[in-house]
Amino acid sequence: MGAGSQVFCVRSQAWGEPLWRDADRQRAGAVCSMTVRAALIGLLVLIAVPDIAVAAETVAAAAETARAEAKRWKPDAALIGIVAAPQPDGTLGSGRGAMFTFRSRSTGEGLMVAVGDGKPTVIPMPTDPAAVPLPDRFLDLTEAVAAARKQGVGPVMQATIKAYPTAKGPRTAWELAGGSGTIMIDAESGAATSFDALSGLAEANQRQEAASRTEELPPGTATDFASLRRRADAEAARQNPPFKLYEVEVALASKTLQISGADFHYFRPSAARGAPASGWEDLVVHIAAPKSWMNGRRRIDQPGQFNVTTSDVDDPKPSPAPANILDPDEATRRLNRPPMPMAQSSRPDPDPSRWVTQVQLILIGANYHIGTQQLAPSSPAAGDASLGRDPFFNRTAPRGKWVWWTIVRRPDVPGEELHYIYMDAQSGQATISCMQGRGDKASAIACPSLPDQAMRSPQGSQGGGKK
């Protein structure tokens, strides 16, 4: 391979994994940097070979030479990628070669076979464990270069081929880089394609756009929990019957327990995007209740809103919520506690009628990768309070239980006293843990006795009972 040949680091991230995860991008970059170091060693060996006139050969022919070398190394070696510096017509020849990367199916070890001027050079190297093996037959580089030329791309200076896991099985494509740009050519059909099309991202975006919708809820719409859940469940079933409820957030007026809004979260396994990742689809039904108030003698009615969004999320998957969930307003009413403001309130509103209590239904200890609505203050005791899973929560929440939980702040004492309230979502039995202070000065305290104050919802029987 001549001294003018170029080496490019190509994305080694598995396409079955979400593209927006920073950790994955860092891992891909690490694999890529190791690949480049090993590839440069191979190129230096090849550059040391004097350029001599050799017959042009196709990448497909060179691949057979590389496969033979790899089989001598490991009988179960699978070809997972090719990087080539071709001649203008896509063939290999004097000073023009290719690097073939293999991975042992049994040991996971990697090997690069560099073929230049008709001669192979073998170099052990690490490989991406998520890379998908190439098929035995694929479009030769000469045909891919011809297809790119028709699209106005050329001359091709570097070509890369790999297989990408998608919902419909692996797809193989050439990525060709030239002086006039970069193009991807499907290695089966020879058609121009794109990253989004190959990865399934374009299809996922279309599906999410089709699923998303917003509508107004007229004044008078029932806003008790049972009615809201029936509406949300019906929407989830309409989108796709396998959707299962796994999380709920509800906003309640602290004094009356009237529901002002709710987010219902559903999941279903995604169609396999190729080994090793599979993932799941998240559907959120957001409902904002209609509002009415008096402006002097004039009644103002504000319609509510019903909004649906979906997104793809990586494993692990959530667990479906049990069917017999106690309504959150009823569970909160059974506490017989006076109204309190939310913990985020550093200076609670002096009017208790404006206080809002946010309760959340979760399985304590669940570790699916999606943020939960913030319930905790900015930093009650250090840790990840943005997820409501700070150290105090981790110490006091009943692990393995489905609960409605919230954090409230006692407004009638100096300093900051927070009450973590966990209500069993099926029995309604509650446990309360209390903390005083913030940050390094936070400490657990015995929960004080509070005057009983049975709270009644103006919604009457609509608000209570098990579903």
Legacy VTK file of the C-alpha trace (Angstrom):
# vtk DataFile Version 3.0
C-alpha trace
ASCII
DATASET POLYDATA
POINTS 467 float
0.000 0.000 0.000
1.518 3.331 -1.000
2.543 6.101 1.340
-0.295 8.246 0.062
-2.936 5.854 1.408
-5.269 7.178 4.119
-6.714 5.586 7.223
-10.058 6.738 8.611
-11.582 5.830 11.973
-15.087 4.555 11.294
-17.890 4.506 13.887
-17.722 1.187 15.696
-20.860 1.613 17.756
-23.473 -1.101 17.344
-26.491 0.254 15.521
-28.785 -1.784 17.698
-27.951 0.613 20.510
-29.525 4.065 20.956
-27.447 6.698 19.223
-27.912 9.373 21.867
-26.154 7.665 24.775
-22.900 9.396 25.734
-21.502 6.249 27.318
-21.939 4.368 24.052
-20.288 7.124 22.056
-17.316 7.042 24.442
-17.088 3.260 24.198
-17.273 3.456 20.419
-14.533 6.063 20.401
-12.300 3.873 22.560
-12.746 0.898 20.233
-12.162 3.169 17.272
-8.889 4.525 18.679
-7.613 1.013 19.349
-8.569 0.018 15.813
-6.596 2.905 14.378
-3.476 2.040 16.370
-3.548 -1.559 15.171
-4.368 -0.488 11.617
-1.444 1.908 11.505
0.922 -0.936 12.423
-0.446 -2.928 9.515
-0.101 -0.001 7.155
3.497 0.592 8.189
4.297 -3.023 7.328
2.598 -2.670 3.962
4.207 0.672 3.176
7.596 -0.971 3.636
6.844 -3.156 0.619
8.070 -1.417 -2.556
5.370 -0.513 -5.037
5.481 -2.980 -7.901
3.115 -3.565 -10.748
0.530 -6.117 -9.651
-2.711 -7.159 -11.246
-5.785 -5.432 -9.944
-8.036 -7.560 -7.756
-11.458 -6.996 -6.338
-12.178 -6.596 -2.641
-14.240 -9.782 -2.879
-11.170 -11.703 -4.064
-8.987 -10.149 -1.383
-11.620 -11.086 1.188
-11.176 -14.750 0.292
-7.440 -14.432 0.926
-8.133 -12.745 4.254
-10.719 -15.365 5.243
-8.222 -18.156 4.589
-5.700 -16.463 6.894
-8.338 -15.903 9.562
-9.498 -19.539 9.449
-5.927 -20.636 10.127
-5.997 -18.365 13.175
-9.428 -19.410 14.489
-11.721 -21.831 12.615
-14.784 -19.884 13.822
-13.449 -16.463 12.757
-16.196 -14.214 11.364
-15.555 -11.229 9.107
-17.069 -8.131 10.762
-15.694 -5.231 8.741
-13.553 -4.026 5.857
-11.743 -0.741 5.326
-10.228 -0.219 1.867
-8.236 2.459 0.027
-9.266 1.570 -3.555
-8.211 2.585 -7.017
-10.637 4.882 -8.876
-12.624 1.907 -10.191
-12.943 0.281 -6.765
-10.304 -2.422 -7.266
-7.161 -2.995 -5.248
-3.751 -2.813 -6.880
-0.282 -1.331 -6.594
-0.148 0.723 -3.401
-3.856 0.132 -2.783
-5.038 -2.351 -0.157
-7.662 -3.217 2.416
-7.940 -4.215 6.051
-10.255 -7.092 7.013
-11.343 -7.381 10.656
-12.352 -10.740 12.144
-13.698 -11.827 15.520
-13.681 -15.329 16.952
-17.251 -16.382 17.744
-16.100 -18.530 20.690
-13.408 -16.390 22.331
-14.286 -12.855 21.200
-10.671 -12.250 20.180
-9.977 -10.071 17.169
-7.649 -10.248 14.183
-6.902 -7.816 11.370
-5.713 -9.156 8.051
-4.220 -6.393 5.889
-4.004 -7.260 2.197
-1.803 -5.014 0.061
-0.102 -5.697 -3.254
-1.595 -9.179 -3.111
0.093 -10.083 0.191
-1.631 -10.609 3.568
-0.297 -9.336 6.917
-1.882 -10.650 10.121
-2.175 -8.484 13.285
-4.105 -9.370 16.512
-6.324 -6.516 17.649
-9.376 -5.807 19.861
-12.773 -5.662 18.204
-16.225 -4.326 19.015
-18.122 -7.202 20.706
-21.418 -5.814 19.365
-20.316 -5.850 15.710
-22.492 -8.003 13.436
-20.737 -10.461 11.036
-20.867 -9.664 7.321
-22.773 -12.050 5.054
-20.810 -14.489 2.870
-21.788 -12.574 -0.262
-22.203 -8.827 -0.692
-21.948 -6.149 -3.354
-18.331 -5.797 -4.485
-16.647 -2.445 -4.016
-16.380 -1.926 -7.779
-20.174 -1.990 -8.051
-20.570 0.256 -5.008
-18.119 2.787 -6.475
-20.023 2.754 -9.774
-23.287 3.397 -7.892
-21.686 6.266 -5.968
-20.370 7.798 -9.179
-23.940 7.906 -10.512
-24.852 9.918 -7.419
-22.062 12.405 -8.093
-19.616 11.104 -5.458
-16.031 10.471 -6.485
-13.255 9.682 -6.670
-13.584 7.361 -3.661
-10.595 7.619 -1.337
-11.787 5.310 1.440
-14.467 2.621 1.661
-15.877 0.851 4.697
-18.367 -1.988 4.872
-20.150 -3.369 7.929
-23.436 -5.015 8.848
-25.950 -2.985 10.859
-28.546 -4.672 13.139
-32.084 -3.484 12.405
-35.610 -4.508 13.370
-35.850 -6.500 10.134
-32.498 -8.239 10.462
-28.921 -7.158 9.675
-28.331 -4.883 6.687
-24.953 -4.472 5.053
-23.775 -1.226 3.507
-20.692 0.418 2.041
-19.769 3.867 3.328
-17.750 5.640 0.638
-15.796 8.836 1.267
-14.453 10.956 -1.555
-13.426 14.460 -2.370
-17.024 15.424 -3.125
-18.624 13.944 -0.010
-19.709 10.712 1.644
-22.415 8.292 0.575
-23.780 4.982 1.801
-24.574 2.224 -0.684
-26.730 -0.758 0.259
-24.487 -3.812 -0.199
-27.422 -5.950 -1.307
-29.380 -3.762 -3.717
-26.733 -1.249 -4.738
-29.119 1.629 -3.953
-28.032 4.784 -2.162
-29.138 4.715 1.464
-28.573 6.610 4.726
-27.614 6.146 8.344
-31.197 6.750 9.497
-32.644 4.301 6.993
-30.164 1.541 7.851
-30.378 1.941 11.619
-34.180 2.041 11.618
-34.088 5.531 13.137
-36.075 7.035 10.276
-38.773 4.377 10.678
-38.809 4.889 14.447
-39.185 8.653 14.012
-42.084 8.146 11.597
-43.744 5.781 14.053
-43.311 8.236 16.917
-44.688 11.121 14.864
-47.695 9.025 13.903
-48.277 8.035 17.552
-47.947 11.554 18.963
-51.136 13.544 19.179
-52.740 16.300 21.227
-56.388 17.094 21.858
-58.334 19.415 24.131
-60.482 18.194 27.009
-63.632 20.288 27.454
-64.711 21.688 30.826
-66.700 19.117 32.737
-64.441 16.204 31.714
-64.201 13.723 34.579
-60.820 14.054 36.272
-60.978 11.450 39.032
-58.164 8.928 38.818
-60.311 6.010 37.654
-61.662 8.075 34.726
-58.226 9.364 33.772
-56.729 5.891 33.859
-59.510 4.447 31.712
-58.832 7.154 29.142
-55.065 6.539 29.252
-55.430 2.727 29.119
-57.726 3.022 26.100
-55.174 5.190 24.299
-52.337 2.760 25.076
-54.420 -0.159 23.774
-55.272 1.823 20.635
-51.589 2.500 20.007
-50.585 -1.125 20.548
-52.274 -3.757 22.774
-48.993 -5.035 24.319
-48.396 -1.701 26.085
-48.366 -2.185 29.879
-48.556 0.462 32.607
-45.366 0.752 34.678
-45.291 4.259 36.190
-47.690 7.125 36.992
-47.267 10.694 38.231
-50.283 12.549 39.622
-50.577 16.177 40.760
-53.151 16.744 43.518
-54.366 19.909 45.195
-52.918 19.391 48.690
-56.033 20.676 50.471
-58.818 19.077 48.402
-56.978 16.183 46.692
-58.538 17.211 43.396
-56.408 15.966 40.491
-54.959 18.677 38.254
-52.870 16.459 36.002
-51.385 13.017 35.467
-48.732 11.258 33.379
-49.302 7.571 32.622
-46.218 5.640 31.413
-46.554 2.426 29.399
-43.972 0.101 27.877
-43.762 -2.679 25.344
-40.721 -4.575 24.063
-39.366 -3.073 20.859
-38.893 -5.221 17.800
-35.355 -6.599 18.041
-32.871 -4.125 16.653
-30.209 -6.810 16.289
-28.011 -8.524 18.854
-27.138 -7.771 21.539
-29.553 -4.890 22.261
-33.325 -5.180 22.034
-34.775 -2.321 24.073
-38.343 -1.182 24.646
-40.771 1.501 23.588
-42.049 4.057 26.092
-45.476 5.655 25.665
-46.514 8.584 27.877
-50.119 9.774 28.117
-50.136 13.240 29.663
-53.449 14.635 30.882
-53.946 18.167 32.166
-57.359 18.655 33.773
-59.675 21.479 32.646
-59.779 24.520 34.929
-62.509 26.964 35.880
-62.383 30.116 37.986
-64.328 33.313 38.567
-63.065 36.675 37.356
-65.412 38.964 39.199
-68.845 37.811 38.060
-67.477 36.174 34.944
-66.691 32.437 34.867
-63.520 31.490 33.004
-63.255 27.979 31.600
-59.892 26.668 30.404
-59.940 23.362 28.518
-57.638 20.560 29.570
-55.156 18.778 27.346
-54.560 15.183 26.349
-51.100 14.531 24.874
-49.388 11.318 23.720
-45.674 10.815 23.031
-43.474 7.763 22.413
-39.743 7.077 22.507
-37.336 4.138 22.240
-35.399 3.198 25.380
-32.558 0.769 26.028
-32.815 -2.281 28.288
-33.433 -3.192 31.092
-37.198 -3.155 30.734
-39.664 -2.096 33.456
-42.081 -4.460 35.183
-45.833 -4.041 34.575
-47.780 -2.510 37.441
-50.299 -4.706 39.289
-53.914 -4.456 38.183
-55.467 -3.577 41.556
-53.848 -0.202 42.198
-55.367 1.976 44.889
-56.284 5.425 43.598
-53.635 7.952 44.747
-56.146 10.471 46.096
-57.736 7.741 48.207
-54.342 6.500 49.437
-53.390 10.069 50.371
-56.746 10.689 52.091
-56.205 7.644 54.325
-53.084 9.283 55.753
-55.317 11.740 57.679
-52.551 14.329 57.561
-52.873 18.094 57.198
-51.923 19.527 53.788
-48.235 20.257 53.213
-46.328 21.869 50.347
-43.963 19.942 48.078
-40.326 19.591 49.119
-39.050 21.777 46.269
-40.704 24.796 47.887
-37.920 26.694 49.671
-40.515 29.346 50.561
-43.958 27.731 50.573
-46.869 29.816 49.351
-48.632 31.270 52.385
-51.995 30.164 50.954
-52.422 26.374 51.499
-55.164 26.299 48.848
-52.412 26.747 46.238
-50.231 23.896 47.489
-49.833 20.926 45.154
-48.830 17.385 46.122
-47.154 15.250 43.493
-47.324 11.500 44.006
-45.637 8.882 41.905
-46.356 5.189 41.338
-43.157 3.149 40.967
-41.678 -0.220 41.838
-39.008 0.530 44.432
-35.654 -0.739 43.180
-36.584 -0.717 39.486
-33.533 0.124 37.372
-34.867 0.829 33.897
-32.992 3.595 32.077
-35.404 6.492 31.964
-35.651 9.529 34.208
-38.523 9.772 36.643
-40.249 13.044 37.402
-38.414 15.118 39.993
-40.071 14.890 43.396
-37.082 15.575 45.609
-35.604 19.000 46.326
-32.470 20.001 44.469
-30.181 18.158 46.885
-31.747 16.874 50.098
-28.789 14.743 51.099
-26.505 14.782 48.060
-26.795 11.994 45.507
-29.052 11.812 42.476
-32.008 13.830 43.716
-33.037 14.730 40.176
-34.464 11.218 39.864
-36.009 11.329 43.326
-33.604 8.556 44.284
-31.348 10.331 46.765
-29.521 8.477 49.576
-32.330 9.055 52.085
-34.841 7.582 49.645
-32.559 4.597 49.046
-32.288 3.950 52.793
-35.957 4.335 53.652
-38.059 3.236 50.644
-39.539 -0.294 50.939
-37.609 -2.203 48.264
-39.520 -4.511 45.984
-42.856 -2.816 46.732
-45.204 -0.948 44.419
-45.890 2.359 46.135
-47.394 5.748 45.698
-44.785 8.038 47.199
-44.113 11.711 47.693
-41.911 14.144 49.595
-43.512 17.050 51.445
-42.116 19.832 53.593
-43.476 20.751 56.992
-44.288 24.465 56.769
-44.799 25.294 60.453
-41.280 24.662 61.800
-38.014 26.584 61.393
-35.418 25.131 59.094
-36.275 22.385 56.664
-38.123 19.246 57.694
-38.913 16.790 54.896
-41.320 13.875 55.124
-40.820 10.931 52.720
-44.179 9.186 52.460
-44.518 5.695 50.964
-48.053 4.335 50.493
-48.432 0.700 49.455
-50.196 0.908 46.077
-52.403 -2.107 46.817
-53.115 -2.062 50.565
-52.713 1.664 51.221
-50.534 0.961 54.276
-48.132 3.863 54.692
-44.643 4.294 56.086
-43.193 7.748 56.688
-39.537 8.696 57.185
-38.462 12.188 58.164
-35.302 14.199 57.621
-34.118 17.597 58.762
-31.622 19.839 57.016
-30.093 19.741 53.592
-26.900 18.475 52.020
-24.119 17.451 54.442
-26.153 18.742 57.389
-29.156 16.530 56.658
-30.032 13.922 59.267
-32.853 11.485 59.943
-35.246 12.440 62.732
-38.211 10.826 64.438
-41.344 11.805 62.588
-43.436 14.162 64.741
-47.057 13.568 65.634
-49.326 15.712 63.517
-52.973 16.604 64.136
-55.352 14.348 62.260
-57.106 16.114 59.462
-59.174 13.868 57.256
-59.087 15.409 53.807
-62.156 15.254 51.625
-62.157 15.571 47.862
-64.952 17.593 46.229
-65.049 14.819 43.620
-66.900 12.610 46.068
-66.947 8.927 45.246
-65.140 9.487 41.977
-61.796 9.818 43.729
-61.566 6.631 45.765
-61.581 2.901 45.585
-59.365 0.318 43.988
-59.216 -0.098 40.254
LINES 1 468
467 0 1 2 3 4 5 6 7 8 9 10 11 12 13 14 15 16 17 18 19 20 21 22 23 24 25 26 27 28 29 30 31 32 33 34 35 36 37 38 39 40 41 42 43 44 45 46 47 48 49 50 51 52 53 54 55 56 57 58 59 60 61 62 63 64 65 66 67 68 69 70 71 72 73 74 75 76 77 78 79 80 81 82 83 84 85 86 87 88 89 90 91 92 93 94 95 96 97 98 99 100 101 102 103 104 105 106 107 108 109 110 111 112 113 114 115 116 117 118 119 120 121 122 123 124 125 126 127 128 129 130 131 132 133 134 135 136 137 138 139 140 141 142 143 144 145 146 147 148 149 150 151 152 153 154 155 156 157 158 159 160 161 162 163 164 165 166 167 168 169 170 171 172 173 174 175 176 177 178 179 180 181 182 183 184 185 186 187 188 189 190 191 192 193 194 195 196 197 198 199 200 201 202 203 204 205 206 207 208 209 210 211 212 213 214 215 216 217 218 219 220 221 222 223 224 225 226 227 228 229 230 231 232 233 234 235 236 237 238 239 240 241 242 243 244 245 246 247 248 249 250 251 252 253 254 255 256 257 258 259 260 261 262 263 264 265 266 267 268 269 270 271 272 273 274 275 276 277 278 279 280 281 282 283 284 285 286 287 288 289 290 291 292 293 294 295 296 297 298 299 300 301 302 303 304 305 306 307 308 309 310 311 312 313 314 315 316 317 318 319 320 321 322 323 324 325 326 327 328 329 330 331 332 333 334 335 336 337 338 339 340 341 342 343 344 345 346 347 348 349 350 351 352 353 354 355 356 357 358 359 360 361 362 363 364 365 366 367 368 369 370 371 372 373 374 375 376 377 378 379 380 381 382 383 384 385 386 387 388 389 390 391 392 393 394 395 396 397 398 399 400 401 402 403 404 405 406 407 408 409 410 411 412 413 414 415 416 417 418 419 420 421 422 423 424 425 426 427 428 429 430 431 432 433 434 435 436 437 438 439 440 441 442 443 444 445 446 447 448 449 450 451 452 453 454 455 456 457 458 459 460 461 462 463 464 465 466
